[in-house]
Amino acid sequence: MLHPDVVVDSIAEWEDASAATFVPLRCHGRQHGFHAEMSTVVTGSSALSWMVSAPVTVERTEYASRQYVGDDLLLTLQLRAASTVMQDGRTSRISRGRAAAYDPRRPYVLDFPERGQELIVVRVDRRELGLRPNEIDRAMACPLDQRTPGVPALFGLAGGLARESRPTPAPVANALAHLIGVALRTAADAPLDWDDDTLLRGIRAHALGRLQEPTLDVSALARAHFVSERKVHALFAAVGDTPAGWIRRQRVAKATHLLQSTTQSIAQVGAACGYPDPSVFARAFRRESGVSPTFCRAAAKSCASPRDG
């Protein structure tokens, strides 16, 4: 983890950090000595916390649940090792690449028995998910794997946001909530209601989570959403756009953000935006923005530098 906000060496400190970041919890160490680190970034009304920790068991008590008046849900994305989520009589083992959500309004237990725990915990406003209360209840503590619609893109988008550790534009935050909603709706066995507007939002959200993949194109979008390439083209045409043009603009927008706010090399920025060849990246960036990546970075530095007089 790069630049953690929180570094603790005791269970008591971890309880305090968890309460400040999420909700009050009771933590129980599983071995002599304890160490954990956490870095949190806020994106819209959501927050993502990337953490590593020693083995630990986390309990949300009945009393603490009754005191809670917020609207957030929590979702664990397991990056390394494995954990267990228990709520409402359901128990799910969450191995690497899987996820599960849980509701702070009701008691739950999270067990992290293995060494080398690494995960992202997402805090999201349930009102932004487009789910009914009973659908949310049915989805809690259900395992979400890479076959669950929305989950692969969710891991990609959440991982990218957590690594950047800085606020992100509203459309990206909306995409995060949309992907979580799609995954939980599937877990609740609720209809996806794929009208054209919802389908287009889903396709865009999926793409935002995979801009770093050079193979992201209309064919990949169609396969991921079980529709034809013609349907994807029609969805974008209905709003006066094309899939390729929209993807290119999003890649350049992301590249601009990285060039102006990070110290990554231009080649690294290009690779992070789906252009592994620096020369191809430079041409695409200039074609879309009218300037080179080098000029974009230099201009941002010039604006940020103090001026005399």
C-alpha positions as CSV (number, residue, x, y, z in Angstrom):
1,M,0.0,0.0,0.0
2,L,1.3,3.5,-0.9
3,H,1.1,6.3,1.7
4,P,-1.4,4.9,4.2
5,D,-3.5,7.4,6.2
6,V,-3.6,5.1,9.2
7,V,-0.9,2.7,10.6
8,V,-1.7,0.9,13.8
9,D,0.0,-1.7,16.0
10,S,-2.8,-2.7,18.4
11,I,-6.4,-4.0,18.2
12,A,-7.6,-1.0,20.2
13,E,-6.1,1.4,17.7
14,W,-7.7,-0.5,14.9
15,E,-11.1,-0.3,16.6
16,D,-10.7,3.5,16.8
17,A,-9.7,3.7,13.1
18,S,-12.6,1.6,12.0
19,A,-15.1,3.6,14.0
20,A,-13.7,6.8,12.5
21,T,-13.8,5.5,8.9
22,F,-16.8,3.2,8.9
23,V,-18.9,2.4,12.0
24,P,-18.2,1.4,15.6
25,L,-16.9,-2.2,15.6
26,R,-15.5,-4.7,18.1
27,C,-12.2,-6.2,17.0
28,H,-10.5,-9.4,18.2
29,G,-6.9,-10.2,17.4
30,R,-6.2,-13.8,16.3
31,Q,-2.4,-13.8,17.0
32,H,0.1,-12.2,19.3
33,G,0.9,-8.7,18.0
34,F,-1.2,-6.9,15.5
35,H,-0.4,-4.5,12.6
36,A,-2.7,-2.9,10.0
37,E,-2.6,0.0,7.5
38,M,-5.4,1.8,5.7
39,S,-5.7,4.5,3.1
40,T,-9.1,6.1,2.3
41,V,-10.3,8.2,-0.6
42,V,-13.7,9.9,-0.9
43,T,-15.4,9.8,-4.2
44,G,-18.8,11.6,-4.3
45,S,-21.0,10.2,-1.5
46,S,-18.9,7.0,-1.5
47,A,-15.6,6.2,0.1
48,L,-13.0,3.5,-0.6
49,S,-10.6,2.2,2.0
50,W,-7.6,0.1,0.9
51,M,-6.3,-1.9,3.8
52,V,-3.8,-4.6,4.8
53,S,-3.9,-6.3,8.2
54,A,-2.9,-9.2,10.3
55,P,-5.6,-11.8,11.0
56,V,-8.5,-10.3,12.9
57,T,-12.2,-10.8,13.6
58,V,-14.5,-7.8,13.4
59,E,-18.0,-7.7,15.0
60,R,-20.8,-5.3,14.6
61,T,-22.9,-5.7,17.7
62,E,-26.7,-5.6,18.2
63,Y,-26.4,-2.5,20.3
64,A,-24.2,-0.6,17.8
65,S,-26.6,-1.6,15.0
66,R,-29.6,-0.2,16.8
67,Q,-27.9,3.2,17.3
68,Y,-27.0,3.6,13.6
69,V,-29.2,6.1,11.6
70,G,-27.1,6.3,8.4
71,D,-27.9,5.1,4.9
72,D,-24.6,3.5,4.0
73,L,-23.9,-0.1,3.0
74,L,-20.4,-1.6,3.2
75,L,-18.9,-3.9,0.6
76,T,-15.6,-5.9,0.9
77,L,-13.6,-6.6,-2.2
78,Q,-11.0,-9.3,-1.4
79,L,-7.7,-8.7,-3.0
80,R,-5.5,-11.2,-1.2
81,A,-6.1,-14.1,1.3
82,A,-9.7,-14.9,2.2
83,S,-12.4,-13.8,4.7
84,T,-15.8,-14.8,5.9
85,V,-18.9,-12.6,6.0
86,M,-21.8,-13.5,8.4
87,Q,-25.1,-11.6,8.5
88,D,-28.8,-12.5,8.8
89,G,-28.0,-16.2,9.1
90,R,-26.0,-16.3,5.9
91,T,-22.3,-17.2,5.9
92,S,-20.1,-16.6,2.8
93,R,-16.4,-17.3,2.3
94,I,-14.9,-14.5,0.3
95,S,-11.7,-15.6,-1.5
96,R,-9.5,-13.5,-3.7
97,G,-11.4,-11.7,-6.5
98,R,-14.8,-12.1,-4.7
99,A,-16.9,-9.6,-2.8
100,A,-19.7,-9.4,-0.3
101,A,-21.9,-6.6,1.1
102,Y,-23.2,-6.1,4.6
103,D,-25.6,-3.6,6.4
104,P,-24.4,-1.6,9.4
105,R,-28.1,-1.4,10.5
106,R,-27.9,-5.0,11.5
107,P,-25.3,-7.1,13.4
108,Y,-22.6,-8.8,11.3
109,V,-19.3,-10.6,11.8
110,L,-16.3,-10.4,9.5
111,D,-13.6,-13.0,10.0
112,F,-10.1,-12.5,8.5
113,P,-8.3,-15.7,9.6
114,E,-5.3,-15.7,7.2
115,R,-2.1,-13.7,7.1
116,G,-1.6,-11.1,4.4
117,Q,-5.1,-9.7,4.3
118,E,-5.5,-7.1,1.6
119,L,-8.9,-5.7,0.7
120,I,-10.9,-2.7,-0.4
121,V,-13.9,-1.7,1.7
122,V,-16.4,0.5,-0.2
123,R,-18.9,2.7,1.7
124,V,-21.8,3.6,-0.5
125,D,-25.2,5.3,0.0
126,R,-27.9,2.7,-0.4
127,R,-30.2,5.3,-1.9
128,E,-28.0,5.5,-5.0
129,L,-28.2,1.8,-5.8
130,G,-31.7,1.7,-7.2
131,L,-32.7,-1.2,-5.0
132,R,-35.8,-1.8,-2.8
133,P,-35.2,-2.4,0.9
134,N,-36.1,-6.1,0.6
135,E,-33.8,-6.5,-2.3
136,I,-30.9,-5.0,-0.3
137,D,-31.7,-7.4,2.6
138,R,-31.6,-10.5,0.3
139,A,-28.2,-9.4,-1.1
140,M,-26.4,-9.0,2.2
141,A,-23.6,-11.5,2.9
142,C,-24.1,-13.2,-0.5
143,P,-20.9,-14.0,-2.4
144,L,-20.3,-11.9,-5.5
145,D,-17.7,-13.5,-7.9
146,Q,-16.2,-12.6,-11.2
147,R,-19.2,-14.1,-13.0
148,T,-21.5,-11.7,-11.3
149,P,-22.5,-8.8,-13.6
150,G,-20.7,-5.7,-12.6
151,V,-18.1,-7.3,-10.4
152,P,-15.1,-7.5,-12.7
153,A,-15.5,-3.8,-13.7
154,L,-16.1,-3.0,-10.0
155,F,-12.8,-4.4,-9.0
156,G,-11.0,-2.5,-11.7
157,L,-12.7,0.8,-11.0
158,A,-12.4,0.6,-7.2
159,G,-8.8,-0.5,-7.4
160,G,-7.9,2.4,-9.7
161,L,-9.7,4.9,-7.5
162,A,-8.1,3.6,-4.3
163,R,-4.6,3.7,-5.8
164,E,-5.1,7.3,-7.0
165,S,-6.0,8.4,-3.4
166,R,-7.6,11.6,-4.6
167,P,-11.2,12.8,-5.2
168,T,-12.7,11.8,-8.6
169,P,-15.2,13.4,-11.0
170,A,-19.0,12.8,-10.3
171,P,-19.5,10.5,-13.3
172,V,-16.9,8.1,-12.0
173,A,-18.5,8.1,-8.5
174,N,-21.9,7.4,-10.2
175,A,-20.4,4.5,-12.1
176,L,-19.1,3.0,-8.9
177,A,-22.6,3.1,-7.3
178,H,-24.1,1.7,-10.5
179,L,-21.8,-1.3,-10.6
180,I,-22.5,-2.1,-7.0
181,G,-26.2,-1.8,-7.7
182,V,-26.0,-4.2,-10.6
183,A,-24.0,-6.8,-8.6
184,L,-26.4,-6.6,-5.6
185,R,-29.5,-6.8,-7.8
186,T,-28.1,-10.0,-9.3
187,A,-27.4,-11.4,-5.8
188,A,-30.9,-10.6,-4.7
189,D,-32.3,-12.4,-7.8
190,A,-34.1,-9.2,-8.7
191,P,-34.8,-8.3,-12.4
192,L,-32.2,-6.1,-14.0
193,D,-34.8,-3.9,-15.8
194,W,-32.4,-3.3,-18.7
195,D,-34.2,-0.4,-20.5
196,D,-32.0,1.4,-23.0
197,D,-31.0,4.2,-20.6
198,T,-30.0,1.7,-17.8
199,L,-28.1,-0.5,-20.3
200,L,-26.2,2.5,-21.6
201,R,-25.3,3.6,-18.0
202,G,-24.2,0.0,-17.3
203,I,-22.0,-0.1,-20.4
204,R,-20.4,3.2,-19.6
205,A,-19.8,2.2,-16.0
206,H,-18.2,-1.0,-17.1
207,A,-16.0,0.8,-19.6
208,L,-14.8,3.4,-17.0
209,G,-13.5,0.5,-14.9
210,R,-11.5,-1.0,-17.8
211,L,-10.0,2.0,-19.6
212,Q,-6.6,0.6,-18.9
213,E,-7.3,-2.4,-21.1
214,P,-6.1,-2.0,-24.7
215,T,-8.7,-4.5,-25.9
216,L,-11.6,-2.4,-24.6
217,D,-13.8,-1.8,-27.7
218,V,-17.4,-2.2,-28.9
219,S,-17.0,-6.0,-29.2
220,A,-15.8,-6.3,-25.6
221,L,-18.7,-4.1,-24.4
222,A,-21.2,-6.2,-26.3
223,R,-19.9,-9.5,-24.9
224,A,-19.8,-8.2,-21.3
225,H,-23.5,-7.2,-21.5
226,F,-24.9,-10.0,-23.6
227,V,-26.0,-7.8,-26.4
228,S,-25.0,-7.4,-30.1
229,E,-22.4,-4.9,-31.3
230,R,-25.2,-3.3,-33.3
231,K,-27.2,-2.7,-30.1
232,V,-24.2,-1.0,-28.5
233,H,-23.7,1.2,-31.5
234,A,-27.5,2.0,-31.4
235,L,-27.4,3.0,-27.7
236,F,-24.6,5.5,-28.3
237,A,-26.1,6.8,-31.5
238,A,-29.3,7.6,-29.6
239,V,-27.4,10.2,-27.6
240,G,-25.4,11.5,-30.6
241,D,-22.2,9.5,-29.9
242,T,-20.2,6.5,-30.9
243,P,-18.6,3.8,-28.6
244,A,-15.1,4.4,-29.9
245,G,-15.4,8.2,-29.6
246,W,-16.7,8.0,-26.1
247,I,-14.0,5.5,-25.0
248,R,-11.3,7.7,-26.5
249,R,-12.6,10.8,-24.7
250,Q,-12.7,9.0,-21.4
251,R,-9.2,7.7,-21.8
252,V,-7.9,11.2,-22.7
253,A,-9.8,12.7,-19.7
254,K,-8.3,10.1,-17.4
255,A,-4.8,10.7,-18.9
256,T,-5.2,14.5,-18.5
257,H,-6.1,14.0,-14.8
258,L,-3.1,11.7,-14.3
259,L,-0.7,14.0,-16.1
260,Q,-1.8,17.0,-14.1
261,S,-2.1,15.4,-10.7
262,T,0.6,12.6,-10.5
263,T,4.3,12.2,-11.1
264,Q,3.8,9.1,-13.3
265,S,5.9,9.1,-16.5
266,I,4.0,9.8,-19.7
267,A,4.5,6.2,-20.7
268,Q,3.0,5.0,-17.4
269,V,0.0,7.4,-17.9
270,G,-0.5,6.0,-21.4
271,A,-0.5,2.4,-20.2
272,A,-2.9,3.3,-17.4
273,C,-5.3,4.6,-20.0
274,G,-5.2,1.7,-22.5
275,Y,-2.2,2.9,-24.7
276,P,0.8,0.6,-24.0
277,D,2.6,2.2,-26.9
278,P,3.8,5.7,-26.0
279,S,3.8,7.0,-29.6
280,V,0.2,5.8,-30.1
281,F,-0.8,7.4,-26.8
282,A,0.8,10.7,-27.9
283,R,-1.0,10.7,-31.2
284,A,-4.4,9.9,-29.7
285,F,-4.0,12.5,-26.9
286,R,-3.0,15.2,-29.4
287,R,-5.9,14.3,-31.8
288,E,-8.4,14.5,-29.0
289,S,-7.1,17.4,-26.9
290,G,-5.1,19.4,-29.5
291,V,-1.9,19.4,-27.4
292,S,0.7,16.8,-26.6
293,P,0.9,15.0,-23.2
294,T,4.2,16.8,-22.5
295,F,2.6,20.2,-23.1
296,C,-0.4,19.3,-21.0
297,R,1.8,18.4,-18.0
298,A,4.0,21.4,-18.5
299,A,1.0,23.8,-18.7
300,A,-0.4,22.3,-15.4
301,K,2.9,22.8,-13.7
302,S,3.1,26.4,-14.9
303,C,-0.3,27.2,-13.6
304,A,0.5,25.6,-10.3
305,S,3.8,27.5,-9.9
306,P,3.9,30.7,-7.8
307,R,4.2,33.9,-9.8
308,D,6.4,36.8,-9.1
309,G,4.8,40.2,-8.4
